[in-house]
Amino acid sequence: MSSSLQEQLQETLGPAYRIERELPGAGMSRVFVATEVELERTVVVKVLPPDLAAGINTDRFRREIQLAAKLQHPHIVPLLFAGARGGLLYYTMPFIEGESLRARLSKSRELPIPEAIRVVMEVADALAYAHARGVVHRDIKPENVLISGNHVVVTDFGVAKALTSATGETSLTSMGVALGTPAYMAPEQATADPLTDHRADIYALGILAYELLAGRPPFTGLNLQQVLSAHVTSQPEAVTTHRASVPPQLADVVMRCLEKNPADRWQTAEEVRAQLAAVLTPSGGMLPVRSAAREPVRARTTPQRIAVIAGAAGLLVAAAVLSSIAFRGDGDEYVIGNTRQITSASGREMQPSISPDGKILAFVGETPVGDQLFIRYVDGGRTIQLTDDTTQAGWPLWTPDGTRLIYVADAPMYSVPVLGGTPSLLVPAEPPRWLNPAGLSPDGSKLAFAVEHDNTIIVAEKDGAAPREIAVVPEPHSLSWSPDGSRLAVVSGNPAWVWEANLAPSSIWIVPVAGGGVRKVTDDSYLNTSPVWTVDGGSILFVSSRGGGRDIYRLRIARDGSAVGAPVRMTTGLGPHTISLSRDGRLLTYATLVATSNIWTLPIPDRPTTADGMRRITDGAQTIEGVSISRDGKWLAYDSNLQGNSDIYRVPAGGGEPVQITRDPADDFNPDWSPDGSEIAFHSFRHGDRDVFVVAADGSYTQEVVRAPGHQRGPRWLPRGDALGYYEEGTGVFTVQRTGGRRGTWGTPRLLTSDLAVGPGAHSPDGQWIAYVRERALIVRPASGGEGRPVFDLSGSPIRAVVGMPVWSADSRTIYFQAQAGRDNVAIWSVPAAGGAPTALVRFTDPSRQFYRPALVSDGRNFYFTIGSRESDIWVMELSKK
């Protein structure tokens, strides 16, 4: 029985370990979570039951485990210890927080293509490392791949080999134990070929990739013997048969892993990893625009083990063709050349800007004290930090002569010599007047920038003097000069994307510098951002999510600034964040960014503490931005991009299986439970900008509450439950009343206050007060009306910025809020509602688990918030035009 084995294991381990619980689904071994008492760390103990351990040479098993324990790699779970005592054979490894790939697949069935490529690349990286050291896994499958943060790790390396060596495969088979899992066994493994080697792992990796892309392994629905026979005698259907959107080159990589003859597969895991990197990046992964549709790969049905040498040669020819394919548009033809990774440090390396001569890369790097400006040569060398630690620096742009960089530090704009020196102030500014630079015009005579607070585009002399307004664009940022200096490409909407990968759509506009008609050249149903001009000024390249995942597109621009034709997709599965182009157009740099955030909870402490005791509520490769808790404290509502775009979900507050509530192709955000728990209010981009909606908590109906020009965001139910408050950007806070009960009629919105707050505010539980954030300050005003008052003096406090929505304590005497102080990460603060000094109540000290999204709610006993991570690196691709 489970309890007796657990007791026996505890007795065997002695006081060095404390067994906590057993984990389910362990296959032939039993898995327990334990605490290693001396080091106070959590470990996993895997134990073979006595009836199996009795047939194993324990000394030989221990020697093989010791060989596997020497593996030290970021994508391999290390083995810590192996022992045999009291009839038990066991080994220990670190406890990895996260979920198995199998658990991830059970929720989504298949993965987004870029995520699937990344997972398989990291498993291949682990295999390449282990194979080079003589260790073969022999049981690669989703259960043995764990997702931890933004990365995957492979577990149980060397265990199958240790069992084989300690017993002999025949002995194990006679005990009813399969070395490997039938659905993932290579043909030579299924037939017990004594020459089976590391290439069996290549086959299993192909099965894994197939399943991530197709939602199923190639051979399913059969009994054990039929599955094993299919591996030996049947050709799998092409992965594109099950998922037509899989790029042809990716399908080729996967299907070659599945060749019956080991000699016809990729010969090393490093080869597989390199091929996948080529698919993920444009040097090999681009799909030709206007190219003929590729014939699907036809499954071969010869019931023999066939050596397909001609097929391998055909793949080499195909690779050569792909490397020279041109990307065609109306009269233009572009070719993607070599692609290489420039930065690889942990954390964020983003906002790349390449020097005019293409030799030096400037970028923003994450440091313990905030974002700073760095440079490094594209061809190698050390990285140099240009800015000090007293400000947050970003948005680097080169002067035309390549000698200086223009950047923003907090709000003002500076320039600094590229090889280091004292920064010079170009344009002063104080928050909330944030400046977004376009840098100097190509001839060096003018300086352009956007003022985010009043939506203006400014052109000034090169030293910032004599500024003049040339246009008004909503939420302007990411400006780019045309090569002749006559026009600016400007992004409108979602300025937080540049810093936080905020999930919201945006559009691109063309602004003539001399004045005149401003042209909107993309829609605003998707993310459209980071425009750069081609050398001839006839097109812009930009990042867009219009095709699903983020990729690079090209759009032709007429002399009058209008769009010519539709955007042309240049990459597939690239996932860029922002891009930059050298002056000659030969090098394009881009940052890749993976951002995730999930909901965690922590009891409200009565004294300052850290978040070390927090507990995860949701998991998965998703970004959650808004969270709400029902008034009875039983349910959480949240927005998530788990299925691609952002939808509204609900989940029990204690954790459990999430339920998707909305399924519209547009993004839905910022849910709020009605007082009776029957409905959820949210804002959505269903009409191109933010509008307010209400959905039944079971998803049975949706009502449009407010549809108006501009952005209506952050709806919050008023305490009586028949009205909503919401914030309209640039105008103030509105209320809107519903008559006729649920599914009744919503009336005309009424302006409540022109106070430019962030959201309509949070009502205190006693109904007397409303707390809200305005211009980085925390304000409280009477619910019955009247002027608001600051809760504390921001200028005299250590707090640098207040973010998100405030939360009241159950007795209405304390307000909790998110804020940043000095160079510290965001913390949860508390302050008496009547006024007083704020206290940093909960600090988030783990750099890998940060409170970077402004989402905080409470049921009066617990905090619920989002914890996330962001990882980005910078790449360079060669780009030429025929």
C-alpha positions, 0 to 999 in steps of 0.5 A: 500500500502507498502508506506502507511504502512511504513509511518504509521509505521514511525509515530507509532515508532516516532523519536526513529527509522528511517525506511530505507527500506522494505525487501521482502518475509516476509509472513504474516508480513511485514519487515522493516530495520530501524535505532535505532537513539539513539544507531545508530544500525540497527534493523529489525521491523516486523509489522502485518498489521492492518487487522490482528492486529485487532483480537489480544489481544495486551497485551497477545501478548506482554507478550508472546513476553517478554517471548521469549525476555528472550532467550539469545543464540548464535544461536537465534536472540533475540527479542528486543521490542514489541509494539502496537499502532495506529492499528499496532502490531510490534516487533523489533530484531537486523539486522543480516548481511548475508543471509537466508538458503533459499537464500543459497539453492536457489543457491546450492539446497543442501548443502555439507553433513558436512555443512548440519550437522553443520547447523542442529546441530546449529539449534538443539542447539537453539531449545534445549535452547528454549525448556528448557525455555518453548518456542516452535518455531512452524515455523522452516524452511529455511526462519527463519534460517540465515547464518551469518559468519560461524554460523547460527541463528534462528529468530522469536522464540516465535512469533507463540506461541504469536499469538496463545495465543493472538488470539487462533488458530481457530481465526487465521485460520479463518483469513487465517493465518497458524501457521507454514508453510505447508511443515514443519508442524508436523502431530499433528500441521497440524491437530490442535492437542491441545496437540502439544508440542516442538516435533513439532519442532523436526519434522520440524527440520527433514524436514529442514535436509531432504531438506538440504541433498536431495535438497527438502522437503519430500512432494512437488509438491502438493497443500496445503491440499495435503501437510498437508494430506501427513504429516498425512498419508504418509511416506516420501521416505528415504533421501538416495533415493534422495542422496545416499552419505548420511551416513546411520546413518545420514539418520537414525537420520533424518528419526526418526525426521519424525516419525508420532507419536511424541513419536517415534521421538527423544524426545529432540532437545539435543538428535538430536544435540548429534546424529548429533555430533556422525555422524560428529565425528568418535565415531558414524559417521564412515562408515565401510571399506569393509562393505556390502552396507546397504539396503536403508530405504524403505518408509512405505505407511500405510495411518494412524498415526502409532507408530513404536516402533519396528523401534525405537528399531531397531535404538538402536540396529543399534547404538550399532553395529555402535559403535563397528564397526572395520575399516578394511584394509589389515591385520589391524583392527582399532576401533574408540571409544569415541570422545570429543571436547577439545577446543571451544574458538572463532577464530583458535585453530589448529595444535594439538600435543598430548604428548607421554603419551597422557595426554597433548595437545599442540596447536596453538591458535589465540590471538590479537597479533598473533598465540601463543603456548598453552598447556592444559590437555586432561582431563580438566583444564585451558589452559596455554600460553607457548610463549610470544607475540614477535613472531608468534609461531607454529608447536609444536612437543613433545620431546620423553620424553615429557618434552619439545616442539619444535616449530617454531617462525617466521623462527627459531626453538626453544624448550621450557619446557612444563611447562613453561620457557625460550625458547632455540634456536635450529636452527637459520634462517632468512626469506625466509629460513623457517624451518618446524620441524619434531622434535626429532627422537624417540630415541632422538638422531637426529633432522629433519626439512625441509627448505622450501626455497631450498626444502631440508630435513635436519637431524642434532644432537639433538641440531641442530649441524652437519646438513646434507641434506638427500633429496630434496622434492618440497615444503616440510612440515609436517614431521613425524618420523617413530617409529623406526626412519628410515624414515620420512613421508613428505608432498610436496606442499601447505605448506600454508595449515598448516596456512591458509587452502590454497586450493591447492593439495599436496602429501605425500613422504617417505624419508629414513633417511640413504639416498636412494630412496625417494618414493611418496606414494600418488598422487597430484590431491588432498589435502594429508597432515598431515601424522602420523605413526601408532605404528607398523610403517606399515601404515600412517594416513593422511588427504585427500580430495580425497573422496570429503570433508576432512577425515582421511585415512590410507595407508600401507607402505612397508619397502622400503617406497612404498605404499601397496594398495590404501588409506583406508577411515577411517572417513566420513564428519569429515573435519579435518585440521591436526592430531596427534597421541599419542605414544601408538596410543590410542588417535588421536587429530585433528583440525576442520577448517572452512574457508570462504572468499568473495569479498567486495568493498570500495571506494579508500580513499584519507586519512587513514581510516578503512574498516567500510564502505565496501560493500559485493559483493559475499556471501555464504559458500565459499573460494575465493582466487584470484580476477580480474576486467575487464579493463572496470570495469564492471566484476569481475572474481574470483575462488571459491570452492562453488561447492566443488573444485575450479572453475572460476566465474564471477559476475558484479562488482556492485554485482549480480548473479554469473556465473560459467565459468569453471567446471573441477574436478581439481582446477582452481585458480587466474583468470585475465581478458584479456584487451578486456574482452573476455577471462580469464587466470588462472592456474589449477591443471588439470595435477597434478601441476600448468599449465596456461590456458585461458577460454572464458569469456562465458565459450565456450572454454578453451585453454591450454597455458603452460604445463610443469614440476613444477608450472606455476602460476599467469598468467597476460595478457600483455597490448597488449592482445596477450601475457601472463606473468606468474611465474614459481616457482624456475625459474623466470618470463616468457612470452608466445605469441599467434598468430592468434588472439583469439583461436590462437596458443600459442608459446614457453615460453620465460624467461623474468627475473630470478628474483624470484618474486611472480608473473609476476607483475602489469603494470602501466596504462601508460605502463611505469612500472611493480610493483611486490613483491620479498622476502617481498619487493615491487619492481618497474622496467621499462617495457622496461627492466632493473633492478628493484629498491625497492620502500622503504626500508623494513628494515627501515619501520614498515612493517613486510611482503608485500603480494599479487599483487600490484595495481596501481592508475589510474594516475600511481603515487601511488602503493597500496599493502597488508602488515602486520606491527608489530602485526597488521592485514593485511592492504591496504597500499599506497606508491608513485611509485617514492619512499617514506614512505608507509602509512597504508591507510585502516585498518581492525579493525573488528576481525571477518572480516579480510583481510587474503587472498592476493587478491586486485584489483582496477578499479581506483575508488574502491578497491575490496578484499576478507574478510574472517573468520577462525574458528577451534577447537580441538577434541580427539578420541580414536583409537585402533587396533585389 
